């Protein structure tokens, strides 16, 4: 039976003011009766019956849907109207019927070829990740002219359909296409240029290298490298095209850091081509100031190399001359793990499909982490492509990925682009402190309501909840409203996606597939503590929702994403209270620490640190020199406190501002810490002066009165104030001012202490 495929206009932003009619069933008859002619484009998935048996119905249905949407999208783009219709007679094949005369703009054979290439490349990445192979579309075309008699209408239409099918089966000679002639002109006149996209070292955000990406002439179907290389391979001009691309990439590279690399895409069949001469490439490199060590041959073909032994031997030949090798699309085609292990590439590139949903996908994270470890063990680096957002970039940094590439860092450009401002600011996610609770927000503030089912609920009922509930990712399993399990949507889908999954679980209770030990937290627990427990779970459950209870009863759930977003916001707010130079807590943090000691009824000591003659030094050596002195004393204080203090969980260091610092520590540790600070600072501060001042032991500068005089080297004065819980912040401030004045009256590096009854 003729089956029409209904177009879904809301998937696209194609502008149209018309209310389109979509045909169902016999509606196709109405179409061919009311048009004078139709142009027909035909597409069939090659070897579809075999693929269906290999990968199953779910995969086949997903692929058909993906291709159907791709055809529609291409139709909007290429035909520039929305009056076409898509239908299918059989599984794995598609017909596009266009009542407009598109042949005036572009020959049907050219149009069918463009559709084919673009659709194949659109689905390629997904299919590589799912099956390890690409999908090939056979394409054909024909035209239908309506007859005046109804009895010949259908026969004429079916004849046109058969003609399009036959065209696809015969694999039309591409050399006869006008597109082929245009391509040959591009090759003849070397009308290919290169754009460059940076490859970034994620550890320090420096540009490690550049990938050269070919671009054809503007306003040409061959502007896209996908169409360019597809045509080259089909008509046997792959080597000529790659030679032109290589010459363009090297000659246009421009200025570069001597350590940077230029990644050149090379087809494996090209590298074993007798015409692929290393001497020819070396001549180019010498002309433009590059060396073989700067060049990375990025092997891009996803299919198997027929003669792997020869390929490996040839590759070794070029590596021995200093060229480096990158393997693209790791884990697929010829670049399976055994081949990678044998080649031992300098770089392993992971496709962008592994980046999608990396923040929440446990599978993708596991793959990336595995390849990171694998690349290190074989002496290479992992390069992840397709990084488009800040969260993806941070995830890669957190997992220790070596190199990144994608729009987040910079889009490809003819002139090598700078990294985006956002890329320059990214940092590894800071580890949560375990010594103090930085976020007192109770988790109840983040709770989302969740669907709940009893423990004996059938699996299909829960499946229906996920299908009907927009945005629902989990369902709690309860017994008398007490949580006893959790089922995540992705986990249920995993159980049901097997060959007999649906049948196997159709009569089983949800208890058979639920997680019977989910993380369950009381609603008053702080967000920070919940996050710690969530991240401490086994990896496969790290991103599952957390069940929140109120007196043991189900209250709701919280997602890990919401927890992390909240913590990130809190940390940003807290960062506002830290000193931008030293990163130490400022006045707000100092006050909170003292208040905490008071509440805990602790006896404690406060050490005030202040630099002498700092203003004269700052005026003479400049603000940069002054900042170095401040950083020096902050590091010495931190070192001394860590070495001679009680414990990092109880000792506190704050930066009031300028050259004033505060420590809150145990009274019995104060004097030993002060001794270490004064001795160390006296010895090291001399290195901050020039040779003359250092030899003199003093410097010449202007005092506060404006008069020029000789001033001793910068020294540190420390005042120890012993405190009890009963003292207020006001009392402490008054006593500290007097004590600091006493300390500064003593020349040189010193410390003083006012002993109170403790």
VEXPA-219253 format. One line per 3 residues: their letters; for each residue x, y, z of C-alpha. Coordinates in steps of 0.05 Angstrom, whole numbers, plus 5000, padded with zeros to 4 digits. Last residue first. Example, Ala and Ser with C-alpha at 12.3 -4.5 7.8 and 13.67 -1.06 7.14 Angstrom:
// VEXPA-219253
sa	5273,4979,5143; 5246,4910,5156;
This chain:
// VEXPA-219253
xxx	5859,5640,6578; 5878,5701,6620; 5907,5749,6569;
xxx	5978,5752,6541; 5992,5808,6493; 6042,5781,6443;
xxx	6096,5814,6400; 6130,5793,6335; 6190,5820,6298;
xxx	6223,5833,6231; 6259,5900,6236; 6250,5959,6282;
xxx	6201,5955,6340; 6148,6010,6339; 6109,5968,6288;
xxx	6095,5915,6341; 6068,5966,6392; 6022,5997,6340;
xxx	5997,5927,6322; 5979,5914,6395; 5939,5978,6402;
xxx	5900,5966,6338; 5888,5893,6358; 5858,5913,6425;
xxx	5807,5958,6392; 5789,5907,6338; 5781,5850,6388;
xxx	5734,5892,6431; 5691,5909,6371; 5689,5837,6348;
xxx	5662,5817,6416; 5700,5779,6469; 5665,5724,6508;
xxx	5695,5667,6467; 5765,5684,6491; 5821,5715,6451;
xxx	5898,5716,6451; 5924,5772,6406; 5990,5759,6372;
xxx	6020,5818,6334; 6067,5807,6276; 6111,5860,6243;
xxx	6141,5842,6175; 6202,5876,6144; 6214,5916,6080;
xxx	6287,5937,6075; 6309,5997,6116; 6295,6067,6090;
xxx	6344,6122,6071; 6314,6190,6060; 6281,6235,6008;
xxx	6228,6282,6038; 6156,6277,6016; 6128,6276,6087;
xxx	6104,6204,6078; 6175,6183,6061; 6210,6189,5995;
xxx	6260,6136,5974; 6331,6109,5982; 6339,6036,5997;
xxx	6371,5997,6053; 6414,5935,6064; 6468,5967,6022;
xxx	6483,5903,5983; 6409,5890,5970; 6397,5962,5950;
xxx	6454,5958,5899; 6436,5889,5872; 6362,5906,5860;
xxx	6311,5887,5912; 6259,5831,5914; 6312,5779,5929;
xxx	6323,5812,5997; 6253,5791,6018; 6276,5718,6023;
xxx	6318,5718,6087; 6277,5767,6128; 6212,5733,6105;
xxx	6236,5664,6127; 6259,5686,6197; 6198,5729,6210;
xxx	6148,5676,6187; 6181,5618,6223; 6183,5656,6290;
xxx	6110,5677,6281; 6089,5604,6270; 6126,5581,6332;
xxx	6094,5637,6372; 6022,5622,6351; 6020,5546,6359;
xxx	5997,5544,6432; 5942,5594,6420; 5908,5552,6365;
xxx	5898,5592,6302; 5863,5651,6269; 5911,5685,6220;
xxx	5903,5756,6194; 5938,5794,6139; 5950,5868,6123;
xxx	5995,5888,6064; 5938,5915,6021; 5873,5882,6043;
xxx	5845,5843,6102; 5875,5778,6076; 5853,5717,6115;
xxx	5887,5653,6140; 5850,5601,6182; 5875,5540,6221;
xxx	5823,5488,6240; 5818,5441,6180; 5889,5454,6157;
xxx	5913,5427,6225; 5950,5452,6286; 6000,5500,6258;
xxx	6075,5492,6249; 6082,5469,6177; 6015,5491,6147;
xxx	6017,5557,6185; 6089,5570,6163; 6074,5556,6090;
xxx	6011,5599,6088; 6046,5657,6122; 6105,5650,6074;
xxx	6058,5648,6014; 6020,5710,6037; 6087,5746,6051;
xxx	6111,5732,5980; 6045,5750,5947; 6047,5818,5982;
xxx	6120,5829,5961; 6103,5810,5888; 6044,5858,5889;
xxx	6091,5914,5910; 6138,5899,5852; 6080,5902,5804;
xxx	6056,5967,5837; 6122,6002,5826; 6193,5993,5852;
xxx	6200,6061,5884; 6129,6077,5905; 6116,6005,5928;
xxx	6181,6002,5967; 6166,6068,6002; 6096,6044,6018;
xxx	6121,5977,6045; 6167,6008,6096; 6139,5959,6149;
xxx	6092,5903,6129; 6033,5882,6173; 6013,5814,6201;
xxx	5959,5806,6254; 5959,5739,6289; 5893,5720,6323;
xxx	5894,5668,6379; 5839,5622,6400; 5798,5598,6459;
xxx	5736,5563,6434; 5663,5570,6455; 5638,5540,6389;
xxx	5596,5602,6378; 5656,5647,6390; 5700,5606,6343;
xxx	5646,5610,6289; 5641,5686,6299; 5717,5691,6288;
xxx	5712,5651,6223; 5652,5691,6198; 5688,5756,6211;
xxx	5750,5733,6173; 5707,5709,6114; 5672,5776,6108;
xxx	5738,5814,6115; 5772,5777,6058; 5786,5703,6046;
xxx	5852,5688,6010; 5857,5688,5934; 5923,5726,5940;
xxx	5911,5781,5888; 5835,5780,5880; 5823,5779,5956;
xxx	5763,5736,5969; 5692,5760,5984; 5669,5759,5911;
xxx	5693,5688,5907; 5637,5670,5956; 5585,5692,5906;
xxx	5618,5651,5851; 5622,5591,5898; 5548,5596,5914;
xxx	5530,5598,5840; 5573,5538,5826; 5542,5501,5884;
xxx	5472,5515,5858; 5490,5492,5787; 5522,5429,5815;
xxx	5461,5411,5855; 5414,5425,5797; 5456,5381,5751;
xxx	5456,5325,5802; 5380,5324,5799; 5338,5330,5862;
xxx	5279,5286,5879; 5214,5293,5918; 5186,5288,5989;
xxx	5179,5213,5998; 5169,5194,6071; 5225,5180,6120;
xxx	5213,5242,6163; 5214,5284,6100; 5252,5249,6044;
xxx	5293,5270,5984; 5311,5219,5930; 5374,5236,5890;
xxx	5372,5233,5814; 5423,5190,5778; 5487,5224,5754;
xxx	5538,5184,5793; 5501,5118,5785; 5548,5084,5736;
xxx	5608,5115,5770; 5596,5086,5839; 5572,5139,5887;
xxx	5620,5189,5919; 5595,5244,5873; 5525,5240,5902;
xxx	5551,5238,5974; 5592,5301,5964; 5534,5336,5928;
xxx	5487,5320,5985; 5537,5348,6035; 5543,5413,5995;
xxx	5468,5421,5986; 5458,5418,6061; 5414,5364,6092;
xxx	5346,5389,6116; 5307,5348,6064; 5334,5281,6089;
xxx	5374,5243,6036; 5364,5178,5997; 5417,5155,5947;
xxx	5385,5097,5911; 5392,5025,5935; 5339,4984,5900;
xxx	5354,5013,5831; 5293,4990,5792; 5290,4935,5740;
xxx	5254,4877,5774; 5220,4922,5824; 5181,4953,5766;
xxx	5138,4890,5765; 5142,4841,5707; 5090,4825,5654;
xxx	5118,4864,5596; 5190,4855,5619; 5214,4800,5573;
xxx	5169,4820,5515; 5196,4891,5514; 5268,4869,5522;
xxx	5269,4813,5471; 5320,4844,5424; 5347,4891,5476;
xxx	5321,4962,5482; 5276,4948,5541; 5330,4943,5595;
xxx	5368,5003,5568; 5304,5043,5563; 5292,5030,5637;
xxx	5362,5055,5653; 5354,5118,5611; 5288,5134,5645;
xxx	5316,5128,5715; 5281,5081,5763; 5287,5092,5837;
xxx	5275,5045,5896; 5248,5035,5966; 5220,5103,5981;
xxx	5168,5104,6037; 5100,5126,6011; 5066,5062,6034;
xxx	5117,5024,5992; 5151,5069,5942; 5185,5069,5874;
xxx	5207,5139,5852; 5204,5156,5778; 5259,5190,5740;
xxx	5274,5233,5678; 5208,5269,5668; 5218,5327,5620;
xxx	5150,5319,5586; 5111,5263,5620; 5073,5218,5571;
xxx	5130,5173,5548; 5162,5170,5617; 5096,5153,5650;
xxx	5081,5101,5596; 5146,5065,5613; 5124,5063,5685;
xxx	5058,5029,5665; 5096,4982,5619; 5140,4958,5678;
xxx	5081,4934,5720; 5071,4968,5788; 5088,4920,5846;
xxx	5134,4970,5882; 5082,5024,5883; 5092,5083,5837;
xxx	5115,5155,5848; 5121,5213,5801; 5169,5266,5825;
xxx	5164,5336,5852; 5227,5376,5845; 5269,5393,5905;
xxx	5320,5450,5904; 5301,5486,5969; 5294,5420,6005;
xxx	5369,5411,5996; 5383,5459,6053; 5428,5518,6035;
xxx	5488,5520,6082; 5540,5522,6028; 5612,5530,6048;
xxx	5610,5475,6100; 5680,5468,6126; 5737,5418,6124;
xxx	5716,5377,6064; 5726,5431,6012; 5693,5415,5946;
xxx	5741,5406,5889; 5743,5464,5841; 5716,5449,5771;
xxx	5775,5459,5725; 5779,5528,5696; 5750,5564,5636;
xxx	5768,5638,5627; 5807,5636,5561; 5752,5596,5528;
xxx	5699,5647,5546; 5741,5703,5515; 5743,5664,5449;
xxx	5810,5638,5424; 5842,5679,5369; 5830,5660,5297;
xxx	5880,5637,5244; 5863,5676,5182; 5816,5638,5136;
xxx	5772,5621,5195; 5748,5559,5232; 5705,5576,5293;
xxx	5740,5586,5359; 5746,5555,5429; 5672,5539,5440;
xxx	5666,5524,5366; 5708,5461,5373; 5775,5430,5390;
xxx	5803,5401,5454; 5869,5371,5477; 5895,5331,5536;
xxx	5832,5303,5568; 5841,5301,5644; 5769,5284,5662;
xxx	5758,5352,5696; 5786,5388,5634; 5737,5350,5589;
xxx	5678,5366,5634; 5699,5439,5636; 5698,5441,5559;
xxx	5630,5409,5556; 5602,5458,5608; 5631,5516,5569;
xxx	5595,5495,5505; 5614,5474,5434; 5667,5420,5441;
xxx	5662,5383,5375; 5728,5347,5375; 5765,5312,5431;
xxx	5841,5304,5424; 5873,5249,5466; 5949,5250,5468;
xxx	5998,5194,5453; 6050,5150,5488; 6012,5084,5484;
xxx	5992,5087,5557; 5973,5160,5552; 5925,5147,5495;
xxx	5892,5090,5533; 5881,5132,5596; 5847,5187,5556;
xxx	5810,5135,5514; 5781,5105,5577; 5761,5172,5606;
xxx	5726,5192,5541; 5689,5125,5537; 5668,5127,5610;
xxx	5643,5199,5602; 5603,5179,5541; 5571,5121,5577;
xxx	5556,5161,5640; 5519,5213,5600; 5502,5273,5644;
xxx	5554,5327,5629; 5577,5290,5566; 5508,5302,5535;
xxx	5540,5307,5466; 5615,5302,5471; 5620,5230,5447;
xxx	5584,5247,5382; 5637,5301,5372; 5686,5249,5346;
xxx	5747,5227,5387; 5816,5241,5359; 5877,5200,5380;
xxx	5943,5235,5373; 6015,5211,5368; 5991,5146,5338;
xxx	6012,5078,5364; 6001,5042,5297; 5993,4974,5329;
xxx	5951,4997,5388; 5909,5039,5340; 5897,4978,5296;
xxx	5876,4936,5356; 5832,4991,5383; 5792,5000,5319;
xxx	5816,5056,5273; 5804,5015,5210; 5729,5026,5218;
xxx	5711,5055,5286; 5743,5060,5354; 5777,5127,5343;
xxx	5743,5173,5293; 5810,5204,5272; 5879,5175,5282;
xxx	5934,5227,5286; 6005,5217,5260; 6069,5257,5267;
xxx	6122,5270,5214; 6194,5265,5235; 6225,5227,5177;
xxx	6216,5161,5214; 6142,5178,5218; 6139,5181,5142;
xxx	6168,5111,5133; 6126,5083,5190; 6064,5105,5153;
xxx	6087,5069,5091; 6097,5004,5130; 6030,5011,5164;
xxx	5994,5023,5099; 6030,4964,5066; 6008,4918,5123;
xxx	5938,4947,5125; 5925,4928,5053; 5850,4939,5046;
xxx	5848,4997,5094; 5781,4993,5130; 5731,5049,5128;
xxx	5731,5114,5167; 5781,5152,5124; 5810,5211,5163;
xxx	5883,5198,5176; 5909,5262,5206; 5980,5272,5183;
xxx	6010,5318,5236; 6062,5367,5212; 6105,5411,5257;
xxx	6157,5356,5268; 6165,5352,5192; 6192,5423,5195;
xxx	6161,5489,5174; 6192,5553,5146; 6148,5563,5085;
xxx	6196,5540,5030; 6226,5485,5073; 6157,5457,5086;
xxx	6137,5457,5013; 6202,5421,4994; 6188,5371,5049;
xxx	6119,5357,5021; 6149,5339,4953; 6203,5297,4986;
xxx	6150,5259,5024; 6121,5239,4958; 6049,5218,4952;
xxx	6052,5199,4878; 6062,5126,4895; 5995,5127,4932;
xxx	6002,5095,5001; 5986,5160,5037; 5929,5174,4990;
xxx	5893,5109,5006; 5895,5128,5079; 5860,5194,5064;
xxx	5900,5252,5094; 5874,5311,5134; 5931,5358,5152;
xxx	5941,5379,5225; 5992,5436,5232; 6028,5433,5298;
xxx	6054,5487,5345; 6122,5483,5378; 6154,5534,5331;
xxx	6099,5584,5347; 6065,5606,5284; 6066,5659,5230;
xxx	6030,5645,5165; 5994,5580,5149; 5974,5601,5079;
xxx	6029,5562,5042; 6022,5500,5085; 5946,5494,5081;
xxx	5942,5512,5007; 5996,5461,4987; 5962,5407,5028;
xxx	5894,5423,4999; 5921,5421,4928; 5955,5354,4942;
xxx	5891,5328,4974; 5851,5345,4912; 5900,5312,4864;
xxx	5902,5249,4907; 5827,5243,4911; 5815,5250,4837;
xxx	5784,5182,4822; 5714,5203,4802; 5678,5180,4865;
xxx	5734,5198,4913; 5739,5269,4887; 5663,5277,4887;
xxx	5659,5257,4960; 5718,5301,4977; 5686,5365,4952;
xxx	5616,5349,4975; 5639,5339,5046; 5689,5397,5041;
xxx	5630,5444,5031; 5643,5502,4983; 5636,5449,4930;
xxx	5563,5466,4917; 5590,5534,4896; 5572,5603,4922;
xxx	5643,5612,4949; 5697,5568,4920; 5717,5504,4957;
xxx	5738,5501,5030; 5790,5454,5061; 5800,5451,5136;
xxx	5871,5458,5164; 5873,5437,5237; 5915,5482,5280;
xxx	5963,5467,5338; 5975,5467,5412; 5942,5534,5425;
xxx	5950,5548,5499; 5893,5539,5548; 5940,5513,5603;
xxx	5913,5443,5617; 5864,5441,5559; 5917,5447,5506;
xxx	5876,5476,5450; 5870,5455,5377; 5855,5518,5337;
xxx	5813,5518,5273; 5843,5540,5207; 5809,5553,5141;
xxx	5841,5530,5076; 5833,5549,5004; 5813,5510,4942;
xxx	5810,5538,4871; 5871,5499,4847; 5858,5519,4774;
xxx	5853,5448,4747; 5822,5420,4811; 5767,5472,4812;
xxx	5755,5462,4737; 5749,5387,4750; 5697,5400,4803;
xxx	5656,5443,4755; 5659,5386,4704; 5636,5337,4757;
xxx	5579,5383,4777; 5556,5385,4705; 5547,5310,4713;
xxx	5575,5263,4660; 5633,5241,4704; 5583,5218,4756;
xxx	5564,5157,4715; 5497,5135,4743; 5495,5079,4793;
xxx	5450,5031,4754; 5407,5015,4815; 5391,5089,4828;
xxx	5369,5101,4755; 5327,5039,4758; 5291,5065,4820;
xxx	5278,5132,4786; 5251,5096,4724; 5206,5053,4767;
xxx	5174,5114,4799; 5164,5145,4730; 5129,5081,4708;
xxx	5086,5082,4770; 5063,5153,4753; 5048,5134,4682;
xxx	5009,5073,4703; 4972,5114,4754; 4949,5167,4704;
xxx	4936,5121,4646; 4866,5100,4666; 4852,5171,4689;
xxx	4858,5200,4620; 4891,5268,4607; 4959,5242,4626;
xxx	5003,5277,4678; 5077,5285,4662; 5124,5251,4711;
xxx	5199,5265,4715; 5255,5220,4738; 5310,5215,4790;
xxx	5357,5167,4825; 5398,5161,4888; 5431,5103,4924;
xxx	5446,5121,4996; 5505,5093,5033; 5508,5089,5109;
xxx	5574,5091,5147; 5601,5037,5192; 5621,5028,5265;
xxx	5548,5011,5282; 5524,5063,5332; 5581,5113,5334;
xxx	5593,5109,5259; 5518,5114,5248; 5512,5178,5288;
xxx	5571,5211,5253; 5548,5191,5183; 5476,5215,5188;
xxx	5489,5285,5161; 5545,5261,5115; 5499,5214,5079;
xxx	5444,5267,5075; 5491,5318,5045; 5520,5271,4993;
xxx	5452,5243,4971; 5416,5310,4966; 5473,5339,4924;
xxx	5471,5278,4878; 5395,5283,4869; 5401,5357,4851;
xxx	5456,5346,4800; 5415,5289,4768; 5353,5334,4769;
xxx	5388,5390,4732; 5390,5455,4771; 5350,5520,4768;
xxx	5303,5504,4710; 5300,5432,4734; 5263,5456,4796;
xxx	5198,5457,4757; 5150,5458,4815; 5106,5398,4831;
xxx	5163,5366,4871; 5154,5294,4893; 5208,5267,4940;
xxx	5210,5191,4942; 5241,5150,4999; 5267,5080,5008;
xxx	5287,5039,5069; 5221,5004,5079; 5177,5003,5018;
xxx	5129,5048,4979; 5151,5113,5011; 5127,5185,5011;
xxx	5154,5256,5013; 5117,5317,4986; 5141,5383,4957;
xxx	5104,5449,4965; 5150,5479,5017; 5194,5525,4975;
xxx	5267,5540,4965; 5282,5475,4929; 5351,5465,4958;
xxx	5342,5487,5030; 5270,5465,5041; 5283,5399,5006;
xxx	5347,5389,5045; 5308,5394,5109; 5255,5346,5084;
xxx	5308,5297,5062; 5343,5302,5129; 5278,5290,5166;
xxx	5266,5227,5127; 5338,5205,5136; 5332,5210,5212;
xxx	5265,5176,5213; 5291,5119,5171; 5352,5112,5216;
xxx	5310,5110,5279; 5264,5058,5249; 5323,5015,5228;
xxx	5356,5019,5296; 5292,4999,5331; 5278,4943,5282;
xxx	5343,4906,5290; 5417,4917,5277; 5438,4858,5234;
xxx	5371,4838,5205; 5355,4910,5186; 5424,4920,5157;
xxx	5412,4861,5111; 5344,4888,5088; 5375,4958,5079;
xxx	5431,4937,5033; 5437,5009,5006; 5388,5057,5037;
xxx	5345,5082,4979; 5334,5153,4953; 5290,5176,4896;
xxx	5279,5247,4870; 5217,5257,4827; 5198,5319,4788;
xxx	5123,5323,4780; 5079,5348,4724; 5011,5378,4707;
xxx	4987,5375,4778; 4917,5361,4803; 4911,5287,4787;
xxx	4980,5271,4814; 4963,5302,4881; 4893,5272,4887;
xxx	4923,5203,4877; 4974,5218,4932; 4916,5232,4979;
xxx	4899,5158,4976; 4938,5146,5039; 4949,5211,5078;
xxx	4966,5277,5045; 4990,5337,5083; 4958,5404,5065;
xxx	5001,5466,5078; 4973,5528,5110; 5016,5579,5075;
xxx	5054,5636,5107; 5120,5602,5098; 5189,5613,5127;
xxx	5228,5549,5141; 5245,5548,5215; 5246,5472,5220;
xxx	5220,5417,5265; 5152,5452,5267; 5138,5433,5195;
xxx	5130,5359,5210; 5120,5326,5142; 5074,5266,5139;
xxx	5103,5206,5104; 5053,5178,5054; 5046,5103,5049;
xx	5024,5070,4984; 5000,5000,5000;
